[in-house]
Amino acid sequence: MKHDYDIVIIGTGAGGGTLAYALREAGARILLIERGDYLPQEDENWRPEAVFQQNRYKTKETWEDAGGGGSFKPGVHYYVGGNTKVYGAALPRFRREDFDALEHEGGTSPAWPISYDDLEPYYARAETIYRVHGRPGDDPTEPPRSAPFPYPIVPHEPVIAELDDAFRRQGLHPFYLPIGIDLREGGRCIRCKTCDGFPCQVDAKSDADVCCVRPALESPDVTLMPRTYARRLRADAAGKRIEAVEVERDGERFEVRADRFVVSCGAVNSAALLLRSAEGGLANSSGMVGRNYMVHNNSALMAVKPVRRNPAVFQKTLSVNDFYLEGPGWPYPLGNLQLIGKVQGAMLKAARPAGPTPLLKAIANRSIDWWVMSEDLPDPDNRITVTSEGRIRVHWKQNNMATHRKLVEAATTMMKRAGYPLVFTEPMGIETNSHQCGTLRFGDDPATSVLDPYCRAHDIANLYVMDSSFLPSSAAMNPVLTIAAQALRVAEHMVAEA
Ligand SMILES: Cc1cc2nc3c(=O)[nH]c(=O)nc-3n(C[C@H](O)[C@H](O)[C@H](O)COP(=O)(O)OP(=O)(O)OC[C@H]3O[C@@H](n4cnc5c(N)ncnc54)[C@H](O)[C@@H]3O)c2cc1C
């Protein structure tokens, strides 16, 4: 069975979904291949027990920890829209400095082949597509903007506004976290407790499915093939051109042919697809396919005032970047602090199954909950490989951790000074790979990068990769807006060169 298209995009997450949206009116016949189906809208979407204890929406597959940890359940979600179906919709831009070489305590974060100014117009468009709510001017690290945020801030609830005041009294500069939710006039968002980490039952979260794939499918030129797994890409005899992708759907295997192919399976699966496709890996003259895997150094932090309940419902509105570029008392960048969706007792129970339920509930009812995120550095030995049976193996050794510990310390001090005497922190392990990136990095030099600055493979003219794989450094900000902006930039280039 054969199908013919101008462009095949494999994967419908932040990268593939945004690219399809941007190409929908390009006059090209586009096929989206997606291993998952639409995520069902059902009551379980908002049940913490179903989402966090039973892992209802996470993939059931396991990956191998090459560091001797056996197999583990990765935090990935295979649906139309990819991981954005459950993401927290924090949509900040990377900072201008993130595009330059930046010295960290643990080494150098490399310069990008493009500058912030190259990406800026696409950031502005991505903010409109993903309906970002925000306000410029509060965060000293904020890069220049060519357009205002398309939507006003999501206001703080009283307890968060108090925190904002307390931080300002400490000389800090808290800012409204840019958030992608549908709070437009008549919008569907009800600002519930079950946004970050949950699928949205009312389609009010700006995920790649809602904001990009569905609008793209309104074009007669765009077709979606869900529940279809891309097994391998087949190149011509010289290995210079992709002729087809071999896929599997409902037990049937067949090839799809196209002029151009875009791999958008997410950083781990995109690397795995290229590694499965040829001896030594497809498009791998640099030897970099699968290498430089990054995920950020992350910790969860819960600050508790025992005498006071936290009544916040939509907690995720505030962020602090005062330590993004340095200090306190530390000459290197530390990273970003941002509130997360309100942690609930059942979510804590999933993380601490042996913990007494009433105690976990009492803590969750009183806590203010943070994500502490610092940059990890690209290391060629941190890599994805595929075993002879086709299983994914993750080689991962954390780096730049002194920086992360400093950031946790700074966050702890900040919360204690704000009147929260109990602070609990938990570092994230190998299974928390929500910010996976870097495995097919872009660059000017084919000897050290897999993709060119427009995300086309240096080695194969009709092969592109458009997802978080391209990032040459992870910065210390959430990645989706940057992936989406680059997808818009790549789409424009693909149209121009067609
Ligand atoms: C719980 C959680 C919270 C997060 N919160 C935020 C946040 O607040 N802000 C932010 O910026 N980021 C957040 N992220 C990260 C964000 O979701 C990812 O960075 C982003 O989705 C990556 O986009 P991508 O295109 O690289 O991959 P994905 O979005 O994962 O898309 C990859 C797609 O490819 C499909 N696929 C994979 N392999 C194949 C194959 N072989 N054949 C066919 N299809 C395939 C997958 O099913 C998927 O649809 C969060 C992630 C998680 C899990």
The ligand as an ORCA input file, in Angstrom:
! r2SCAN-3c Opt
* xyz 0 1
  C       3.657     16.943     32.772
  C       4.349     17.866     31.797
  C       4.299     19.233     32.007
  C       4.946     20.096     31.116
  N       4.808     21.446     31.291
  C       5.359     22.287     30.386
  C       5.125     23.684     30.463
  O       4.414     24.182     31.340
  N       5.687     24.478     29.525
  C       6.476     23.980     28.521
  O       6.994     24.752     27.707
  N       6.698     22.652     28.434
  C       6.148     21.803     29.314
  N       6.321     20.453     29.176
  C       7.198     19.965     28.108
  C       6.515     19.975     26.746
  O       5.316     19.250     26.791
  C       7.480     19.395     25.711
  O       8.669     20.160     25.740
  C       6.927     19.439     24.312
  O       5.695     18.776     24.214
  C       7.927     18.814     23.366
  O       7.462     18.941     22.048
  P       7.953     17.922     20.944
  O       7.322     18.286     19.668
  O       9.435     17.837     21.019
  O       7.442     16.480     21.446
  P       5.976     15.993     21.857
  O       5.103     17.134     22.188
  O       6.156     14.945     22.886
  O       5.426     15.323     20.520
  C       5.987     14.154     19.972
  C       4.886     13.446     19.208
  O       5.426     12.384     18.416
  C       4.626     11.210     18.548
  N       5.519     10.075     18.250
  C       6.601      9.673     18.961
  N       7.207      8.642     18.344
  C       6.499      8.382     17.212
  C       6.634      7.421     16.168
  N       7.656      6.547     16.140
  N       5.685      7.402     15.176
  C       4.650      8.306     15.179
  N       4.497      9.235     16.159
  C       5.415      9.290     17.157
  C       4.132     11.291     19.979
  O       2.988     10.513     20.195
  C       3.863     12.783     20.129
  O       2.570     13.125     19.687
  C       5.677     19.573     30.030
  C       5.703     18.193     29.812
  C       5.046     17.340     30.666
  C       5.084     15.853     30.413
*
